[in-house]
Amino acid sequence: MLNVSSVLVTGANRGIGLEFVRQLASLEPKISHVIATCRDPDAAEELKSIAKANNNVHILKLDVIDYNSHDAFYAEVEKIVGNSGLDILINNAGIGIVTPLDEVTPEEFMKNYEVNAVGPYVLARKLTPLIKVSQRKLIVAISSTAGSIAVTSAIGGVNFNAFFLLQAALNMLTRTYGDHVKKDGIISVMFCPGWFKTDMGGPNAMLETSFSVSNMIKTISTLNADSSGSFLDHEGKTIQW
Ligand SMILES: NC(=O)c1ccc[n+]([C@@H]2O[C@H](COP(=O)([O-])OP(=O)(O)OC[C@H]3O[C@@H](n4cnc5c(N)ncnc54)[C@H](OP(=O)(O)O)[C@@H]3O)[C@@H](O)[C@H]2O)c1
């Protein structure tokens, strides 16, 4: 049972982020504040209809790499959650530039790096004061098995691309930052949601988004201090680094 009063999900206008908000909004016991962020709230039709049907859903504008907006964003989140702080940050927003390594341009590479690794890290660092004072104190990064050197080496022959490298960077940042804030009681974990049907995953993906998200919510509800620094699949099984 996910007994918390607030969760913030980035990249919540489509794909896995939207599904997180859909499921979190109607979870029992009720979560008081489900903060759903997206780059263009005006165009987020599905998200707006979820918010219309669930008065615990708040839509906030956020581009994770627009660092100049982070102070104002922090103030908006603080206004919503108040003294209870932010129980769970789900760093989900990401892009999937899968140009092979022998063709990827420096610009594509750096864009991938910034959105998938630096942005989520800077956001987690920014929101830490709110997470620190909450009851649950959880930072969740949606990563990928693609970032596992052990797994990608074992399967071999895959079309290695920038996405693989940058998920490894996200893991390193989340793990290292998690160790740094452990003293504050914060638990920081990485999830591979599996290969699922979204714009990024494509129609041939193996999992339905709703299945992966419902498993991750169940796993999140079981996390404790010993879980900190774990790299998990959607069912909560450990993924090798
Ligand atoms: N799909 C898979 O099979 C799969 C597998 C492993 C891991 N993942 C991870 O799961 C997460 C979600 O993937 P998905 O399949 O749901 O992707 P998706 O359908 O492509 O959605 C990506 C989301 O991220 C947002 N986003 C992109 N750049 C952003 C930025 N700079 N600031 C804020 N939001 C931004 C997008 O917003 P806009 O609509 O504004 O572009 C969108 O809401 C990603 O981190 C991905 O790496 C996915």
The ligand as an ORCA input file, in Angstrom:
! r2SCAN-3c Opt
* xyz 0 1
  N       9.485      3.002    -23.481
  C      10.358      2.088    -23.078
  O      10.316      0.916    -23.512
  C      11.404      2.451    -22.045
  C      12.338      1.470    -21.678
  C      13.282      1.763    -20.706
  C      13.283      3.005    -20.082
  N      12.376      3.950    -20.445
  C      12.417      5.239    -19.736
  O      11.112      5.573    -19.275
  C      10.948      6.995    -19.247
  C       9.649      7.381    -19.940
  O       9.684      6.839    -21.246
  P       8.410      6.809    -22.195
  O       8.508      5.559    -22.984
  O       7.175      7.116    -21.422
  O       8.764      8.027    -23.177
  P       7.821      8.963    -24.073
  O       6.518      8.338    -24.337
  O       8.702      9.358    -25.229
  O       7.597     10.237    -23.102
  C       8.693     11.001    -22.687
  C       8.219     12.078    -21.743
  O       9.373     12.849    -21.336
  C       9.081     14.221    -21.581
  N      10.277     15.019    -21.821
  C      11.204     14.894    -22.800
  N      12.143     15.858    -22.686
  C      11.810     16.602    -21.596
  C      12.371     17.729    -20.948
  N      13.481     18.331    -21.385
  N      11.753     18.213    -19.837
  C      10.627     17.650    -19.368
  N      10.024     16.604    -19.950
  C      10.618     16.077    -21.049
  C       8.164     14.220    -22.798
  O       7.512     15.472    -22.902
  P       7.067     16.100    -24.358
  O       5.754     15.445    -24.709
  O       6.989     17.549    -24.083
  O       8.166     15.730    -25.339
  C       7.249     13.067    -22.410
  O       6.300     13.485    -21.462
  C      12.184      7.602    -19.923
  O      13.050      8.126    -18.950
  C      12.819      6.399    -20.635
  O      14.233      6.515    -20.712
  C      11.444      3.712    -21.421
*
